[in-house]
Amino acid sequence: MGFWSKLSAGIDYVNQLLGKAASIMILLSCVVSALNALLRYGFDVSNNWPLELQWYLFAAAVMLGTSYTLKRNEHVRVDLIYSQLSDRGRLWVDLFGLAFFLMPACLLFAWLSWTTLFYPSWLVTEHSLNSGGLARYPIKFVVPFGFLMLSLQGVSEIIKRISALQGNTTLPAEDLHYEKPMQ
């Protein structure tokens, strides 16, 4: 296994872990929602932190789940010609889309969200203005981090497609088809 294959496998592994963490965050947000309802309606205790924590968990799940979703080839796409192409043609379309659309957009969004969203918030240690509210800057970090991880998964997918085009590896069929059959 060469350097590029190891790099791709490492990125895939990290994003697999982030995908599992995102799944757990969805479950935790449901638990926090139930806890908030119990506190509010069962004990007449109203506080904003459970609601904000629920929002933070959902936001983190979305931002961390995007790279895992790309790894699994499950992002929503519009197929106009892709299904009519050969596997090699699909590899070229994927490579073009990843290199010229996904990567520039993700890197731009990562940089912009760092410079205009997270960093200014971190400098002032921004907190929610709501009573009992949480710090805002930690969740704002998740946005550039999520775009960075999506960019890295894009690098992994580019590596896999170049390797497949060179004949060094064969991608699984689910990586070359947008639609998953219903089971």
Disulfide bonds with the S-S distance in Angstrom:
none
